[in-house]
Amino acid sequence: GIGGSLYDNRCVILDLATKSIGRTFVGHSGVVLDVCFSRDSKLLITGSDDKSLRVWDVESGQPLWSRCLTHQVVSVGTSPCGTHIVCTIERGMVLVFDARGTKTNTFKADKTKARSLCFSDNGEMFVGCGDCSVRSFDPLTGALGKVFKGETRWVTSLCFSADGSSVAAGRADKTISCWDWESERLRFTVKGHINLITAVAFSPDGSCLASGSFGDVVLRDAASGTEQRRLSPFPGWATMLWFSKDGGRVLASSEKAGSGDIDARVQEDTAHAESGRPEKVDAATVVCWDVATGELLTPLDKDLEDAVGQKQSRDAGPS
């Protein structure tokens, strides 16, 4: 299954096999801006514009702990072994907690922005920064490691390949860059969307790199950056991307037009004025394609709000 925000105060788990709603997580007072699972899928981490970080038990749906912070939580992540829960907040700050919620470290990753983060399998943390670079840090000490330099606009999205060989970033200037992790060498920078990049993801075998923007998802050869397939358009911003475990399907979650966090990014991108966005987009959309053919398999969000409402009613029991 996958976990995602409904772009209000709720998160849901979608079962891809049955296309049904699993558990619904309710607790934030504001919009949930980012979610992630622990590697063992036992924990769900959520960050919100209500300035709180929450960690949930997936099986029971109950919150294990939450922390009230000074700014909205922009991105969340967890180390491979689950010993560190990490979030970024405004002004480039990174906060590190242990598994029980005790804050163990706070450091500044960038002077202006730290909007995305991910972990490599060896526990190294990568943060996308406002100076166009991607930087690695030791979460225990905050010590700076590798620096993958960019050229123009700030990093909006970030991902690490499963084999640990590549790191990729999407930017506000509508480009995608990919680096070799060991040498820090830039493999390619390509421009492939009309609008800024909001999500990137590697396929499980590392051969394909997906990027999402407003209304489209593009699949590229991860070694060269050559476009392989442009997937059928859909309404909204592709805020998250996933590949199925076998790499045969790619999924995108879409955020409604008018959501403050994404719109704030667009306002900073002066070249976005002529984008022609639709006036209304559904609040929660999950779309699935076949990677080999590009065929749209199904919009998983059909009647999603009704399904979530019915699920919550069943969970609550008869009145």
C-alpha positions as CSV (number, residue, x, y, z in Angstrom):
1,G,0.0,0.0,0.0
2,I,0.9,3.7,-0.2
3,G,0.3,6.4,2.3
4,G,-0.7,9.9,1.3
5,S,-2.3,13.1,2.4
6,L,-5.8,14.2,1.3
7,Y,-4.5,17.8,1.5
8,D,-6.5,18.5,4.7
9,N,-5.7,17.2,8.2
10,R,-6.0,13.5,7.2
11,C,-3.8,10.8,5.8
12,V,-4.9,7.5,4.3
13,I,-3.3,4.2,3.3
14,L,-4.4,3.0,-0.1
15,D,-4.2,-0.8,-0.8
16,L,-3.0,-1.0,-4.4
17,A,-4.1,-4.6,-4.8
18,T,-7.7,-4.1,-3.9
19,K,-7.8,-0.3,-4.7
20,S,-9.5,0.3,-1.4
21,I,-9.0,2.6,1.5
22,G,-7.1,1.1,4.4
23,R,-6.6,3.1,7.6
24,T,-7.2,6.8,8.0
25,F,-5.0,8.9,10.3
26,V,-6.6,12.0,11.8
27,G,-4.9,14.3,14.3
28,H,-3.3,17.3,12.7
29,S,-5.2,20.6,12.8
30,G,-3.8,21.8,9.5
31,V,-2.9,20.5,6.1
32,V,-0.6,17.5,6.0
33,L,2.3,18.6,3.7
34,D,4.5,15.4,3.7
35,V,4.3,11.7,4.7
36,C,6.6,8.8,4.7
37,F,6.8,5.2,5.9
38,S,9.6,3.7,7.9
39,R,11.5,1.0,6.0
40,D,9.7,-1.8,7.9
41,S,6.3,-0.1,7.2
42,K,5.4,-0.1,10.9
43,L,5.6,3.7,11.3
44,L,4.0,6.5,9.4
45,I,5.6,10.0,9.8
46,T,3.6,13.1,9.0
47,G,4.4,16.8,8.9
48,S,1.8,19.6,8.7
49,D,1.4,23.3,8.3
50,D,0.0,23.3,11.9
51,K,3.7,23.3,12.9
52,S,3.7,19.7,14.2
53,L,5.5,16.4,13.5
54,R,3.6,13.2,14.2
55,V,4.6,9.5,14.3
56,W,1.9,6.9,14.0
57,D,1.7,3.2,14.5
58,V,0.5,1.8,11.2
59,E,-1.2,-1.3,12.5
60,S,-3.4,0.4,15.1
61,G,-3.6,3.9,13.5
62,Q,-2.8,5.5,16.9
63,P,-0.3,8.3,17.3
64,L,2.9,7.3,19.1
65,W,4.2,10.8,19.7
66,S,3.9,14.3,18.3
67,R,6.0,17.5,18.6
68,C,4.9,21.1,18.3
69,L,7.6,23.1,16.4
70,T,8.2,26.8,15.6
71,H,7.4,26.6,11.8
72,Q,5.4,24.4,9.5
73,V,6.9,21.1,8.7
74,V,7.9,21.0,5.0
75,S,9.3,17.5,4.6
76,V,9.8,14.4,6.8
77,G,12.0,11.3,6.6
78,T,13.4,8.4,8.6
79,S,16.7,6.6,8.6
80,P,16.9,3.1,7.1
81,C,17.2,1.5,10.6
82,G,14.4,3.7,12.0
83,T,16.6,5.2,14.7
84,H,16.2,8.8,13.4
85,I,13.1,10.7,12.6
86,V,13.9,13.9,10.7
87,C,12.0,16.9,9.4
88,T,12.8,20.2,7.7
89,I,11.1,23.4,8.6
90,E,11.2,26.9,7.2
91,R,14.4,28.9,7.0
92,G,16.5,25.9,6.2
93,M,16.4,24.2,9.6
94,V,16.7,20.4,10.1
95,L,15.4,18.7,13.3
96,V,16.4,15.2,14.3
97,F,14.6,13.0,16.8
98,D,15.2,9.5,18.1
99,A,12.6,6.8,17.8
100,R,10.9,7.9,21.1
101,G,10.6,11.5,20.1
102,T,13.5,13.0,21.9
103,K,15.2,15.8,19.9
104,T,18.8,14.8,19.4
105,N,20.1,17.4,17.0
106,T,19.1,20.7,15.3
107,F,21.2,22.3,12.5
108,K,20.9,24.7,9.6
109,A,21.2,23.0,6.2
110,D,20.8,26.2,4.2
111,K,20.3,29.9,4.7
112,T,17.0,30.1,3.0
113,K,15.3,26.7,2.1
114,A,15.4,23.0,2.9
115,R,12.3,21.7,1.2
116,S,13.2,18.0,0.6
117,L,15.1,15.2,2.2
118,C,15.9,11.6,1.7
119,F,18.2,8.9,3.2
120,S,20.7,6.6,1.5
121,D,20.9,2.9,2.7
122,N,24.0,3.7,4.7
123,G,22.1,6.3,6.8
124,E,23.5,9.4,5.1
125,M,20.9,12.2,4.9
126,F,20.5,14.3,1.8
127,V,18.8,17.7,1.8
128,G,17.7,19.8,-1.1
129,C,18.7,23.4,-0.5
130,G,17.8,26.9,-1.6
131,D,21.2,27.5,-3.2
132,C,20.5,24.9,-5.9
133,S,22.6,22.3,-4.3
134,V,22.0,18.9,-2.7
135,R,24.0,18.4,0.5
136,S,24.6,15.3,2.6
137,F,24.8,15.4,6.4
138,D,25.4,13.1,9.3
139,P,22.1,13.2,11.2
140,L,23.9,12.6,14.5
141,T,26.3,15.5,14.3
142,G,25.0,17.7,11.5
143,A,28.4,17.5,9.9
144,L,28.4,18.4,6.2
145,G,29.5,15.6,3.8
146,K,29.1,15.6,0.0
147,V,27.8,18.6,-1.9
148,F,26.1,18.1,-5.3
149,K,26.2,21.5,-7.0
150,G,23.4,23.0,-9.0
151,E,23.2,26.0,-11.3
152,T,20.0,28.0,-11.1
153,R,16.9,27.6,-9.0
154,W,16.3,25.9,-5.7
155,V,15.7,22.2,-5.2
156,T,12.0,21.2,-4.8
157,S,12.2,17.4,-4.7
158,L,14.8,14.8,-4.1
159,C,15.3,11.0,-4.4
160,F,18.1,8.4,-4.0
161,S,18.4,5.2,-6.1
162,A,17.8,1.9,-4.4
163,D,21.4,0.7,-5.2
164,G,22.9,3.8,-3.7
165,S,24.7,4.9,-6.9
166,S,22.6,7.9,-7.9
167,V,20.9,11.0,-6.4
168,A,18.4,13.1,-8.4
169,A,16.8,16.4,-7.8
170,G,13.9,18.4,-9.3
171,R,14.1,22.2,-9.3
172,A,12.0,25.3,-9.5
173,D,13.5,26.1,-12.9
174,K,11.8,23.0,-14.4
175,T,15.0,21.0,-14.6
176,I,16.0,17.6,-13.3
177,S,19.6,16.8,-12.4
178,C,21.2,13.4,-11.6
179,W,24.6,12.9,-10.0
180,D,26.9,9.9,-9.4
181,W,26.9,9.5,-5.6
182,E,30.5,8.2,-5.3
183,S,32.3,10.8,-7.5
184,E,29.7,13.7,-7.0
185,R,29.9,14.0,-10.9
186,L,26.8,15.5,-12.6
187,R,25.5,13.0,-15.0
188,F,22.9,15.2,-16.7
189,T,20.6,18.2,-16.3
190,V,17.5,18.2,-18.5
191,K,14.4,20.4,-18.9
192,G,11.3,18.4,-19.5
193,H,8.2,20.1,-18.0
194,I,6.3,23.4,-18.5
195,N,6.2,24.0,-14.8
196,L,8.5,23.5,-11.8
197,I,9.3,19.9,-10.8
198,T,7.4,18.8,-7.7
199,A,8.4,15.1,-7.4
200,V,11.1,12.7,-8.6
201,A,11.5,8.9,-8.1
202,F,13.8,6.1,-9.2
203,S,12.5,2.7,-10.3
204,P,13.5,-0.2,-8.0
205,D,16.3,-1.3,-10.4
206,G,17.5,2.3,-10.8
207,S,17.2,2.3,-14.6
208,C,14.3,4.7,-14.8
209,L,13.8,8.2,-13.3
210,A,10.3,9.6,-13.1
211,S,9.6,13.3,-12.7
212,G,6.3,15.1,-12.0
213,S,5.0,18.6,-12.4
214,F,1.6,20.2,-13.1
215,G,-0.5,17.7,-15.1
216,D,2.2,15.4,-16.3
217,V,4.7,12.7,-15.4
218,V,7.8,11.9,-17.5
219,L,9.9,8.7,-17.5
220,R,13.6,9.0,-18.4
221,D,16.6,6.8,-18.8
222,A,18.4,7.3,-15.4
223,A,21.9,7.0,-17.0
224,S,21.4,9.6,-19.8
225,G,18.3,11.6,-19.0
226,T,16.8,10.7,-22.3
227,E,13.0,10.9,-22.3
228,Q,11.4,7.5,-22.7
229,R,7.8,8.2,-22.2
230,R,5.4,11.0,-21.3
231,L,2.5,9.7,-19.4
232,S,-1.1,10.8,-20.0
233,P,-2.0,14.1,-18.4
234,F,-4.0,14.4,-15.2
235,P,-5.4,17.3,-13.2
236,G,-3.3,18.9,-10.5
237,W,0.3,18.9,-9.2
238,A,2.1,15.6,-8.9
239,T,3.2,16.0,-5.3
240,M,4.5,12.4,-4.8
241,L,5.7,9.6,-7.1
242,W,6.1,5.9,-6.4
243,F,7.1,2.8,-8.4
244,S,5.6,-0.6,-7.6
245,K,8.0,-3.1,-6.2
246,D,8.4,-4.8,-9.5
247,G,8.9,-1.5,-11.3
248,G,5.9,-2.2,-13.6
249,R,3.7,0.6,-12.4
250,V,4.2,4.2,-11.5
251,L,1.8,6.1,-9.3
252,A,1.4,9.8,-8.7
253,S,-0.6,11.6,-6.1
254,S,-2.0,15.0,-7.1
255,E,-2.7,18.1,-5.1
256,K,-5.6,20.4,-5.8
257,A,-5.1,23.8,-7.4
258,G,-5.1,26.5,-4.8
259,S,-3.2,24.6,-2.1
260,G,-1.0,27.1,-0.3
261,D,2.3,25.3,-0.2
262,I,2.5,24.5,-3.9
263,D,1.1,27.9,-4.9
264,A,3.7,29.6,-2.8
265,R,6.4,27.8,-4.9
266,V,4.7,28.8,-8.1
267,Q,4.6,32.5,-7.1
268,E,8.4,32.3,-6.6
269,D,8.8,30.9,-10.1
270,T,8.3,34.0,-12.3
271,A,8.2,32.0,-15.5
272,H,5.0,30.2,-14.4
273,A,2.6,33.0,-15.1
274,E,1.5,31.6,-18.5
275,S,0.9,28.0,-17.3
276,G,-2.8,27.9,-17.8
277,R,-3.9,26.0,-14.7
278,P,-7.4,24.7,-14.5
279,E,-9.7,26.6,-12.2
280,K,-10.8,23.5,-10.2
281,V,-9.0,20.2,-9.4
282,D,-10.2,17.4,-7.1
283,A,-8.6,17.5,-3.7
284,A,-7.2,14.0,-3.7
285,T,-6.0,12.1,-6.7
286,V,-3.9,9.0,-7.1
287,V,-3.2,7.9,-10.7
288,C,-1.5,4.7,-11.8
289,W,0.1,3.9,-15.2
290,D,1.7,0.9,-16.8
291,V,5.4,1.8,-17.2
292,A,6.0,-0.4,-20.4
293,T,3.0,0.9,-22.3
294,G,2.1,4.2,-20.6
295,E,-1.5,3.1,-20.4
296,L,-3.5,4.7,-17.7
297,L,-4.6,1.8,-15.5
298,T,-7.0,3.5,-13.2
299,P,-7.5,6.7,-11.3
300,L,-7.4,5.3,-7.8
301,D,-9.0,8.4,-6.4
302,K,-12.5,7.8,-8.0
303,D,-15.0,8.6,-5.2
304,L,-12.0,8.7,-2.8
305,E,-13.6,11.3,-0.5
306,D,-16.8,9.1,-0.3
307,A,-14.7,6.0,0.4
308,V,-12.8,7.7,3.1
309,G,-16.0,9.0,4.7
310,Q,-17.6,5.5,4.5
311,K,-14.4,4.0,6.1
312,Q,-14.5,6.5,8.9
313,S,-18.2,5.8,9.5
314,R,-17.5,2.1,9.7
315,D,-14.6,2.6,12.0
316,A,-16.7,4.7,14.3
317,G,-19.4,2.1,14.5
318,P,-23.2,2.6,14.8
319,S,-24.4,5.8,16.6
